Amino acid sequence: MLVRKLFRTAWSYKAQFISMIIMIAIGVGIFLGFNIEWKSLEQDAFTFLDDTNYADFRIYSETGFAEEDIKAIQDIDGVDAATRYFNVNVGIKETKKSVALNISENYTVSTMMIMDGADYDKDSEGIWLSDKFANANSIKIGDELTFTYTGIEITGEVVGLVKSGENLICVADENQLMPDYEAFGFAYITPKTLKKTLGMAFYPQINIISDIDKADLEEKIKDATGTTFLVTAKNEHYSYAGVMSEAEEGKTMGSILPVLFLAIAILTMVTTMHRISVNEKVQIGTLKALGFRDRRILMHYTSYGLMIGLVGLVLGVGLGYLVASLIISPTGMMSTYLDLPAWDLVMPGFCSPVMAVMLVFLTLISFLSVKKMLKGTAADALRPYTPKAMKKSVIEKFPFWNKLPFGTKWNVRDIFRHKARSAMTLVGVIGCTILLVGGLGMKDTMESFLDLLDNDISNYTTKIVLSESAANEDAIALADDVNGDWQASSGISYEGKTITLDIYCTDGGKIGFLTEENETMKLTDDGVYLCLRLKDAAKIGATIEFSPYGSEETYKVKVAGYTRSLVSECIVMTDAYADSLGIAYHIGSIYTDMESENIKNSAIISGKQDKNMIMDSYDTFMEIMNVMIVVLVVAAVVLGIVVLYNLGVMSYVERHRELATLKVLGFRDKAIGKLLISQNVWLTVIGVLLGIPAGVGVLHVLVTALVSEYELSLTLGIMTYMVSIALTFGVSLLVGLMVSRKNKKIDMVEALKGAE
């Protein structure tokens, strides 16, 4: 009997039950989705990095490492494996395409995973090419490629298609945000091919596998070689850092968005189950009168929460895996960023206990909601629920109260009489607004970032990458020939961490600089400029010290100001200031307005990079972001409709006697509908006013947590506010119209019956 009643009651309150199930499913789905995403990403990526012997540390030297250097490092206690390594961007002959060319001398570190073709053979003169690059450019095993580097050509046959941990995120440099496999890939050749082409063994890098702490390793390397080299840990390398950044973003999203949905779901459960138990008071009295014990009645109504929780959790688990698969899969959003061989979904261990606790909590809500109704005798329970008497609110004591129209008075009293429902309506509106402002605001922020990068900072057409052996005199002569600006970058030790020292000659205006307020600025020759991430390290006019790697010198410089660095954490100075201090530097890049095909090849040019290629990678990123924004907007609309409709129906049930009274007094359905809608509008106005600043605050947290590696300026356009407000009010009005139509079905005689 009680089982049949369970399903009949569920059907009677289907709107409330469905809304609670949807909210729980969305909350659990988002919670699981983002947590499965970061856990799967970590496990899949770390497994791949281990399989390809990803290096823990990298040592750099512009002049290259000799055999005695690698021997000394291999002999260091705690170094498990080490190899001299060659990695440079090279062009593909007669195309605008390029690849990162890799050679691992001791093929036990920084290896590759063969996806198709021949295994690695140190005596081979073949090419192992990125499978994604090959697929994007219709290159097959057996095809011949010719790489160009500093006027030298390296020709070989493609013998294998591979993936590589070193190139897990395959970008030309840090300015390229997303991989573009049609334009840039990676390849491996053997040391034999390198020596045959160059006529010598040149390795400017050593890759190490070791569990030693970075500071200890630096000291041991200095003791073993007698030189201070630039040492970077794996978390400073683009591939590893990118994976960790994505995982941290998943953790952040998994701890922010689900909280919003789950909190609203739980609050909705509390208010709805309380109202259902109130409406079921007579039914509870009837069951008591029929001889059902309190314990059995309590178990029956508690099972409502258990059923809602179970159905919501099951749907949420399915939704969670669906969300995760949209991100982590061979065709998912993350596949455009990471080049992984396997995309297995893994649930973190803490998710199951969290869902179990959630189910217990939802069941407890039902238990507590009905327990109060069981107090007293069956006769007491059979009496209809009578709302508690209300005292005059503070606002009713003001003189203007009596001058207010009836509808305003009625709505104000109803809001104060049903505080929980009104508060939940506000929470729903605020949540909807937060998601809309956060999602659309992130789009505005990224578009502003790209606009600054494209129009204010990068005023060039082609970036010329110079070889490590290029003399500064030759580089400056080439810059004059192409009417370009140049840049020299090197690693320095500042405040105990490794950052970049960027030295610029920007007489041609090809590279721009921005203040914290995003206004253009010109570098002066009387000091250095700190990026905004280093702003707290020193005030303007203060003196700071840094030491270039590979040198025993320490330089004291004055802070002339701050500049917005959209990519790297750096200290910036002019070439004139560097020369006045006697800082040694090597020019590595030239920026020019000339098209790449019009720039003659030279022995000092190792590659050319079109600015359009960089911007195309950002366009790919924006396409992914637009998908995420659509998801957030849809989630916001669903949240608003589900919560407001549920509360609207609950409000209608609570007030059906009052509405029936109004109809008896002569109020038409249209007038009653306006009363119901106007209350929704009032609460929506308050919710939007609170939700907009809350949304901006959440967006600030997300920008800080998710893209801390970029110095983004929080930007929200007027359209973001207008669309957020319009959608929120649209949802509120739609739900109000849906609920107001119900008053046409009120049975006035039935509604007005009952004991007073």
C-alpha positions in Angstrom: 0.0 0.0 0.0 2.7 2.5 1.0 4.7 1.6 -2.1 1.8 2.5 -4.3 1.3 5.7 -2.3 5.0 6.5 -2.8 4.5 6.5 -6.6 1.1 8.3 -6.4 2.6 11.1 -4.2 5.6 11.4 -6.5 3.3 11.8 -9.5 1.3 14.4 -7.6 4.4 16.4 -6.8 6.2 15.5 -10.1 7.3 19.1 -10.8 9.0 19.3 -7.4 10.5 15.8 -7.6 11.8 16.3 -11.1 13.3 19.7 -10.2 15.1 18.3 -7.2 16.4 15.3 -9.2 17.6 17.7 -12.0 19.4 19.9 -9.5 21.1 16.9 -7.8 22.0 15.4 -11.2 23.6 18.6 -12.4 25.5 19.2 -9.2 26.8 15.7 -9.1 27.5 15.7 -12.8 29.6 18.8 -12.7 31.3 17.7 -9.5 32.2 14.3 -11.0 32.9 15.7 -14.5 35.6 18.1 -13.5 37.1 15.8 -10.9 37.2 12.9 -13.4 38.7 15.3 -15.9 41.7 16.4 -13.8 42.3 12.9 -12.3 42.2 11.2 -15.7 44.4 13.9 -17.2 47.0 13.4 -14.4 47.0 9.6 -14.7 47.0 9.5 -18.5 49.7 12.2 -18.9 52.0 10.9 -16.1 51.8 7.4 -17.5 52.8 8.7 -20.9 55.6 10.8 -19.5 57.0 7.8 -17.6 56.7 5.6 -20.7 58.7 8.2 -22.7 61.3 8.7 -20.0 60.4 12.4 -19.5 63.3 14.4 -18.0 63.1 15.7 -14.5 65.7 18.5 -15.2 67.1 20.3 -18.2 70.5 22.1 -18.3 71.2 24.7 -20.9 74.4 26.1 -22.5 74.5 28.3 -25.6 78.0 27.1 -26.4 77.0 23.4 -26.1 78.1 20.6 -23.8 81.3 18.6 -24.3 81.6 14.9 -23.7 83.4 15.5 -20.4 80.4 17.6 -19.2 77.9 14.8 -19.7 80.3 12.3 -18.2 80.7 14.5 -15.1 76.9 14.9 -14.8 76.2 11.2 -15.2 78.6 10.4 -12.4 76.8 12.7 -9.9 75.3 10.6 -7.1 71.5 10.6 -7.4 71.4 11.1 -11.2 69.7 8.0 -12.6 70.2 8.9 -16.3 71.3 11.8 -18.4 71.7 12.6 -22.1 73.0 15.4 -24.2 70.0 16.7 -26.1 69.4 18.8 -29.2 66.1 20.6 -29.7 65.6 23.4 -32.2 62.8 24.6 -34.5 63.6 23.9 -38.1 61.7 24.7 -41.3 60.4 22.3 -43.9 61.8 23.1 -47.3 59.6 25.0 -49.8 56.8 25.4 -47.2 55.9 27.7 -44.3 55.7 24.7 -42.0 58.2 23.9 -39.3 58.9 21.2 -36.7 60.8 21.0 -33.4 63.7 18.7 -34.2 64.8 16.4 -31.3 67.9 14.3 -30.9 68.6 12.3 -27.7 72.2 11.2 -27.7 71.8 8.5 -25.0 68.4 7.2 -25.9 67.3 6.4 -22.4 66.0 9.9 -21.6 63.4 12.0 -23.5 62.4 9.2 -25.8 59.4 8.7 -28.0 56.5 6.3 -28.4 56.2 4.6 -31.7 52.6 4.7 -33.0 53.3 3.3 -36.5 56.4 2.3 -38.4 60.0 1.3 -37.4 61.4 1.3 -33.9 64.2 3.6 -33.0 67.5 2.7 -34.5 70.6 4.7 -33.6 72.2 3.8 -36.9 69.2 4.9 -39.0 69.2 8.1 -41.0 65.4 8.2 -41.1 62.9 10.6 -39.5 60.4 9.8 -36.8 57.6 12.3 -37.3 54.7 13.5 -35.1 51.7 11.4 -36.1 49.3 14.3 -35.7 51.5 16.6 -37.9 51.7 13.8 -40.4 47.9 13.3 -40.5 47.3 17.0 -40.7 49.6 17.3 -43.7 48.9 14.0 -45.4 52.5 12.7 -44.8 52.9 9.0 -44.9 55.7 6.5 -43.9 58.1 6.4 -46.8 57.8 10.0 -47.7 60.9 12.1 -47.9 61.3 15.4 -46.0 64.0 18.1 -46.1 64.5 20.3 -43.0 66.3 23.6 -43.2 68.3 25.1 -40.4 70.8 28.0 -40.6 71.3 27.3 -44.4 71.8 23.6 -43.8 69.5 21.0 -45.2 68.7 17.7 -43.4 67.0 15.2 -45.7 65.5 11.9 -44.7 62.8 9.3 -45.1 59.9 9.2 -42.7 60.3 5.8 -41.0 57.9 6.1 -38.1 55.0 8.1 -36.7 55.4 8.9 -33.0 54.3 10.8 -29.9 56.7 12.4 -27.4 56.4 13.5 -23.8 58.9 16.3 -24.6 56.3 17.6 -27.2 53.2 16.7 -25.3 52.1 20.3 -25.9 53.4 20.9 -29.4 53.9 24.7 -29.8 56.7 26.6 -31.4 57.3 28.8 -28.4 55.5 30.3 -25.4 53.8 32.9 -27.6 51.8 30.1 -29.3 48.9 29.2 -27.0 47.5 26.2 -28.8 49.1 23.6 -31.1 48.5 24.0 -34.8 49.5 20.7 -36.4 49.0 21.9 -39.9 51.8 24.4 -39.3 54.0 23.0 -36.6 54.9 19.6 -35.4 58.0 17.7 -34.1 60.4 15.1 -35.3 63.2 12.9 -34.1 66.4 12.0 -35.9 69.5 10.1 -34.7 72.8 11.5 -33.4 74.4 9.9 -36.5 72.3 12.1 -38.8 73.0 15.2 -36.8 76.8 14.7 -36.8 76.7 13.8 -40.5 74.8 17.1 -41.3 76.7 19.5 -39.0 80.0 17.8 -39.2 80.2 17.8 -35.4 78.2 16.8 -32.4 76.5 20.0 -31.0 74.3 19.6 -27.9 73.2 22.8 -26.1 71.1 20.9 -23.6 71.4 18.0 -21.1 68.3 16.2 -19.9 68.4 14.4 -16.6 66.2 11.9 -14.7 66.8 12.3 -11.0 64.9 12.6 -7.7 67.4 15.2 -6.4 66.1 18.5 -5.2 66.7 21.3 -7.8 68.9 23.4 -5.4 71.0 20.4 -4.5 71.4 19.4 -8.1 72.5 22.9 -9.1 75.2 22.7 -6.5 76.3 19.2 -7.5 76.5 20.3 -11.2 78.5 23.3 -10.3 80.9 21.2 -8.3 81.2 18.5 -11.0 81.7 20.9 -14.0 83.0 24.0 -12.4 80.4 26.2 -14.1 77.0 27.6 -13.1 74.5 26.5 -15.7 70.8 27.3 -16.1 68.9 24.4 -14.6 65.1 24.1 -15.0 62.9 21.5 -13.3 60.2 19.6 -15.1 57.5 21.9 -13.7 59.1 24.8 -15.5 59.0 22.9 -18.8 56.1 23.8 -21.1 54.6 20.3 -21.5 54.7 19.3 -17.8 53.6 22.7 -16.6 50.8 22.8 -19.1 49.4 19.4 -17.9 49.7 20.5 -14.2 48.0 23.8 -15.1 45.1 22.0 -16.7 44.8 19.6 -13.8 44.8 22.5 -11.3 42.1 24.3 -13.4 40.0 21.1 -13.3 40.4 21.0 -9.5 39.5 24.6 -9.2 36.4 24.3 -11.4 35.5 21.1 -9.6 35.5 22.9 -6.3 33.7 26.1 -7.3 30.8 25.3 -9.8 29.6 22.1 -8.1 29.4 23.9 -4.8 26.9 26.4 -6.4 24.7 23.7 -7.9 24.9 21.3 -4.9 24.1 24.1 -2.4 21.1 25.2 -4.4 20.0 21.5 -4.8 20.3 20.9 -1.0 18.4 24.2 -0.2 15.8 23.3 -2.7 15.5 19.9 -1.1 15.1 21.4 2.4 12.4 23.9 1.4 10.5 21.5 -1.0 10.5 18.5 1.4 9.3 20.7 4.2 6.4 22.0 2.0 5.5 18.5 0.8 5.4 17.2 4.4 3.2 20.2 5.3 0.8 19.4 2.4 0.8 15.8 3.4 -0.2 16.5 7.0 -3.7 15.3 6.5 -2.4 12.1 4.7 -0.1 11.5 7.7 -3.0 11.9 10.1 -5.0 9.4 8.0 -2.2 6.9 8.1 -2.0 7.3 11.9 -5.7 6.9 12.2 -5.5 3.7 10.2 -3.1 2.2 12.7 0.3 2.8 11.0 3.0 3.3 13.5 5.0 6.5 13.5 8.2 4.6 12.6 6.7 3.1 9.5 5.2 6.4 8.4 8.6 8.1 9.0 10.4 5.4 6.9 7.8 5.9 4.2 8.3 9.6 3.8 12.1 9.4 4.4 12.2 7.1 1.4 11.1 10.1 -0.8 14.5 11.7 -0.1 16.3 8.4 -0.6 14.5 7.9 -3.9 15.2 11.4 -5.1 18.8 11.1 -4.0 19.4 7.7 -5.7 17.8 8.8 -9.0 19.7 12.1 -9.0 23.0 10.4 -8.2 22.6 7.8 -10.9 21.8 10.4 -13.5 24.6 12.6 -12.1 27.2 9.8 -12.5 26.1 9.4 -16.1 26.3 13.2 -16.7 29.7 13.3 -15.0 31.2 10.8 -17.3 29.6 12.5 -20.2 31.1 15.9 -19.2 34.5 14.3 -18.6 34.4 12.5 -22.0 33.6 15.8 -23.8 36.9 17.1 -22.3 39.1 13.9 -22.0 38.8 11.8 -25.2 40.5 11.5 -28.6 38.0 13.9 -30.0 37.4 16.0 -26.8 38.4 19.5 -26.2 41.7 18.6 -24.4 42.8 16.6 -27.5 43.4 19.9 -29.3 45.9 20.9 -26.6 47.6 17.6 -25.5 49.0 14.9 -27.7 48.3 11.7 -25.7 48.2 8.1 -26.8 45.5 7.1 -24.4 42.4 8.9 -22.9 41.2 6.7 -20.1 38.6 8.1 -17.6 39.5 7.7 -13.9 37.3 8.7 -10.9 39.2 10.1 -7.9 38.9 7.9 -4.8 37.2 10.6 -2.7 34.2 11.0 -5.1 32.4 7.8 -4.0 32.4 8.7 -0.2 31.3 12.2 -1.1 28.3 10.9 -3.0 27.5 8.4 -0.2 27.5 11.3 2.3 25.4 13.3 0.0 22.8 10.6 -0.3 22.7 10.2 3.5 22.3 14.0 3.9 19.4 14.1 1.4 17.7 11.2 3.1 18.2 13.0 6.5 16.5 16.1 5.1 13.4 14.0 4.3 13.6 12.4 7.8 13.7 15.7 9.6 11.1 17.3 7.5 8.4 14.7 8.3 9.4 14.0 11.9 7.9 17.2 13.2 4.5 16.4 11.5 4.3 13.1 13.5 4.0 14.8 16.8 0.7 14.6 18.6 -2.4 12.4 18.1 -4.0 11.3 14.8 -6.7 13.9 15.4 -4.0 16.7 15.6 -2.4 15.4 12.4 -5.8 15.4 10.6 -6.2 19.1 11.1 -4.9 21.0 8.0 -1.7 22.9 8.5 -2.2 26.4 9.7 0.6 28.9 9.0 1.9 30.7 12.0 0.4 34.1 12.8 2.5 36.9 11.3 3.4 40.1 13.1 3.6 43.4 11.2 6.9 43.7 9.4 9.1 46.8 9.9 8.1 48.2 6.6 4.4 48.1 7.5 5.0 50.5 10.4 6.1 53.3 8.0 3.5 56.1 7.1 3.7 55.4 3.4 2.6 51.8 3.8 -1.2 52.7 3.7 -0.6 54.6 0.5 0.8 51.5 -1.3 -1.4 49.6 -3.8 -3.0 46.3 -2.7 -0.8 44.2 -5.0 2.4 45.7 -3.4 1.2 45.1 0.1 0.1 41.6 -0.7 3.5 40.7 -2.2 5.5 42.3 0.6 3.6 40.4 3.2 3.9 37.1 1.3 7.7 37.6 0.9 8.1 38.1 4.7 5.6 35.3 5.5 7.5 32.8 3.4 11.1 33.8 4.0 12.6 30.4 3.1 10.9 30.3 -0.3 11.8 34.0 -1.0 15.4 33.4 0.0 15.7 30.3 -2.2 14.3 32.4 -5.1 17.0 34.9 -4.5 19.6 32.2 -4.4 18.4 30.8 -7.7 18.5 34.2 -9.4 21.9 35.0 -7.9 23.3 31.7 -9.1 21.9 32.2 -12.6 23.4 35.7 -12.8 26.8 34.5 -11.4 27.1 31.9 -14.2 26.1 34.3 -16.9 28.4 37.1 -15.8 31.3 34.7 -15.2 31.0 32.9 -18.5 30.4 35.9 -20.7 32.9 37.9 -18.7 35.6 35.3 -19.3 35.0 35.7 -23.0 35.3 39.5 -22.8 38.5 39.1 -20.8 40.1 36.7 -23.3 39.0 38.8 -26.3 40.5 41.9 -24.7 43.8 39.9 -24.1 43.9 38.9 -27.7 43.2 42.4 -28.9 46.1 43.8 -26.8 48.4 41.1 -28.1 47.4 41.5 -31.7 47.2 45.3 -31.9 49.2 46.8 -29.1 52.1 44.4 -28.4 52.7 42.4 -31.5 53.0 44.9 -34.3 55.0 42.7 -36.6 54.3 40.3 -39.5 57.1 37.8 -39.1 59.3 36.6 -36.3 62.8 35.5 -37.4 64.4 33.0 -35.0 68.2 33.2 -35.0 70.6 30.3 -34.4 72.6 29.9 -31.2 75.8 30.6 -33.1 74.6 33.9 -34.7 76.8 36.8 -33.7 75.1 39.9 -32.4 76.8 42.1 -35.1 75.3 39.9 -37.8 71.9 39.9 -36.0 71.8 43.7 -35.8 72.8 43.9 -39.5 70.0 41.6 -40.5 67.5 43.6 -38.3 68.6 46.7 -40.2 68.1 45.0 -43.5 64.5 43.9 -42.7 63.7 47.1 -40.7 63.0 45.1 -37.6 63.2 45.2 -33.9 65.2 42.6 -32.0 65.0 40.7 -28.7 67.5 38.9 -26.5 66.2 36.5 -23.8 68.1 34.6 -21.2 67.5 32.9 -17.9 68.4 34.7 -14.7 68.2 34.0 -11.0 66.1 36.6 -9.1 64.8 36.3 -5.6 65.7 32.6 -5.6 63.7 31.6 -8.7 64.3 31.4 -12.4 62.8 34.1 -14.6 63.5 35.6 -18.0 65.5 38.7 -18.7 64.3 40.3 -22.0 66.4 42.9 -23.7 64.8 44.8 -26.5 65.7 47.2 -29.2 62.4 48.6 -30.4 63.3 51.6 -32.5 61.0 50.4 -35.3 57.9 50.0 -33.0 57.4 46.3 -33.9 57.0 45.4 -30.2 54.9 47.4 -27.9 54.6 47.6 -24.1 51.7 48.3 -21.8 51.2 49.8 -18.4 49.0 48.1 -15.8 46.1 50.2 -17.1 46.7 48.8 -20.6 48.0 52.1 -22.0 51.0 52.1 -24.4 54.3 53.0 -22.9 57.9 53.5 -24.1 60.9 51.9 -22.3 63.5 54.3 -21.0 67.2 53.7 -20.7 67.5 54.3 -17.0 66.2 51.1 -15.4 64.4 47.9 -15.8 60.7 47.1 -15.9 59.1 44.3 -13.8 56.2 42.4 -15.1 53.0 42.7 -13.0 53.6 39.3 -11.4 56.8 40.8 -9.9 55.2 44.1 -8.9 55.2 43.4 -5.2 58.9 42.5 -5.3 60.2 46.0 -5.5 58.9 49.6 -5.7 59.7 52.0 -8.5 63.1 53.6 -7.8 64.3 50.7 -5.8 67.4 48.7 -6.6 67.2 45.0 -7.3 69.9 42.3 -8.0 69.9 39.3 -10.4 72.5 36.8 -11.7 72.5 35.5 -15.3 73.0 31.7 -15.5 76.3 30.7 -17.0 77.9 33.7 -15.4 79.3 34.5 -12.0 78.3 38.2 -12.3 75.6 39.8 -10.2 74.0 43.0 -11.5 72.3 45.8 -9.5 69.6 47.6 -11.5 67.1 50.3 -10.7 63.4 49.6 -11.2 62.0 52.2 -13.6 58.5 50.9 -13.8 56.1 48.0 -14.4 54.8 46.5 -17.7 52.1 44.0 -18.5 53.7 40.8 -19.8 51.0 38.8 -21.4 53.0 35.6 -21.4 56.3 35.1 -19.5 57.4 36.1 -16.0 60.1 38.5 -16.8 62.3 41.6 -16.3 62.5 43.9 -19.3 65.2 46.4 -20.2 66.5 48.3 -23.3 69.7 47.3 -25.1 71.2 50.7 -24.2 70.7 50.1 -20.5 72.1 46.5 -20.8 75.1 47.9 -22.6 75.7 50.5 -20.0 75.8 47.8 -17.3 78.0 45.5 -19.4 75.4 42.7 -19.5 76.3 40.0 -22.0 73.4 38.9 -24.2 72.6 36.9 -27.4 70.1 38.2 -29.8 67.7 35.4 -30.5 64.7 37.0 -32.4 64.0 39.7 -34.9 60.5 41.1 -35.6 59.7 42.6 -39.0 56.9 43.7 -41.2 58.2 41.6 -44.1 56.5 38.5 -45.2 58.4 35.3 -44.4 58.8 34.3 -48.0 60.4 37.6 -48.8 63.1 37.1 -46.2 66.2 35.5 -47.7 67.5 32.4 -46.0 70.7 32.9 -44.1 73.2 30.9 -42.1 72.1 32.7 -38.9 68.4 32.1 -39.4 67.1 28.9 -37.9 63.4 29.5 -38.6 60.6 32.0 -39.4 57.3 32.3 -37.7 54.3 34.1 -39.1 52.3 36.1 -36.6 49.1 34.9 -38.2 50.0 31.3 -37.1 50.3 32.5 -33.5 47.0 34.3 -33.7 45.3 31.2 -35.3 46.3 29.2 -32.3 44.5 31.7 -30.1 41.5 31.4 -32.3 41.5 27.6 -31.7 41.6 28.4 -27.9 38.6 30.8 -28.3 36.6 28.1 -30.1 37.1 25.8 -27.1 36.2 28.6 -24.7 33.1 29.4 -26.7 31.9 25.9 -26.2 32.5 26.2 -22.4 30.6 29.5 -22.4 27.6 27.9 -24.1 27.7 25.2 -21.5 27.7 27.8 -18.7 24.9 29.8 -20.3 22.8 26.7 -20.7 23.6 25.6 -17.1 22.6 29.1 -15.9 19.3 29.0 -17.8 18.5 25.4 -16.6 19.4 26.4 -13.0 17.1 29.4 -13.2 14.2 27.6 -14.8 14.4 24.5 -12.5 14.8 26.5 -9.2 12.3 29.2 -10.0 9.7 26.9 -11.5 9.9 24.6 -8.5 9.6 27.5 -6.0 6.9 29.0 -8.1 4.8 25.9 -8.0 5.5 25.6 -4.3 4.4 29.2 -3.9 1.2 28.5 -5.8 0.4 25.4 -3.6 1.1 27.5 -0.5 -1.2 30.3 -1.6 -3.9 28.5 -3.5 -6.4 29.3 -0.8 -5.4 33.0 -0.9 -5.7 33.0 -4.6 -9.1 31.3 -4.4 -10.2 34.0 -2.0 -9.0 36.7 -4.4 -11.0 35.1 -7.2 -14.1 35.0 -5.0 -13.6 38.7 -4.3 -13.7 39.4 -8.0 -10.1 39.4 -9.1 -9.7 38.2 -12.6 -7.1 35.6 -13.6 -5.1 38.3 -15.4 -4.9 40.5 -12.3 -3.9 37.5 -10.1 -1.2 36.6 -12.7 0.3 40.1 -12.5 0.5 39.7 -8.7 2.4 36.4 -9.0 4.7 37.8 -11.8 5.4 41.1 -10.0 6.7 39.3 -6.9 9.1 37.3 -9.1 10.2 40.5 -10.8 11.0 42.1 -7.4 13.0 39.2 -6.3 14.8 39.0 -9.6 15.8 42.7 -9.4 17.3 42.1 -6.0 19.0 38.9 -7.1 20.5 40.5 -10.2 21.8 43.5 -8.1 23.5 41.0 -5.8 24.5 38.5 -8.5 26.4 40.9 -10.8 29.1 41.9 -8.2 29.2 38.3 -7.0 29.7 37.1 -10.6 32.5 39.6 -11.1 34.1 38.3 -7.9 33.8 34.7 -9.0 35.3 35.7 -12.4 38.2 37.4 -10.7 38.8 34.2 -8.6 38.6 32.0 -11.8 41.0 34.3 -13.8 43.5 34.3 -10.9 43.3 30.6 -10.4 42.9 29.3 -13.9 45.1 31.6 -16.0 47.6 32.9 -13.5 50.4 32.4 -16.1 49.0 35.2 -18.1 48.7 38.8 -16.8 45.1 39.2 -17.9 43.2 42.4 -17.2 39.6 41.6 -16.0 37.3 43.0 -18.7 33.5 43.0 -18.8 31.7 44.7 -21.7 28.4 46.4 -21.5 26.8 43.6 -23.6 27.9 41.1 -21.0 25.9 42.9 -18.3 22.9 43.5 -20.7 22.8 39.9 -21.9 23.1 38.6 -18.3 20.4 40.8 -17.0 18.1 40.1 -20.0 18.5 36.3 -19.8 18.0 36.3 -16.0 14.8 38.4 -16.3 13.7 36.4 -19.3 13.9 33.1 -17.3 12.1 34.8 -14.4 9.3 36.1 -16.5 9.0 32.8 -18.4 8.6 30.9 -15.1 6.3 33.5 -13.8 4.0 33.1 -16.8 4.1 29.3 -16.5 3.1 29.4 -12.9 0.5 32.2 -13.2 -1.5 30.2 -15.7 -2.2 27.6 -13.0 -4.5 30.0 -11.1 -7.1 29.4 -13.9 -7.4 25.8 -12.7 -8.1 26.7 -9.0 -11.2 25.0 -7.6 -12.5 27.7 -5.3 -14.8 25.5 -3.3 -12.2 22.8 -2.8 -9.5 25.4 -1.9 -11.6 27.2 0.6 -12.8 24.1 2.5 -11.1 23.0 5.7 -10.8 23.9 9.3 -9.6 27.3 10.2 
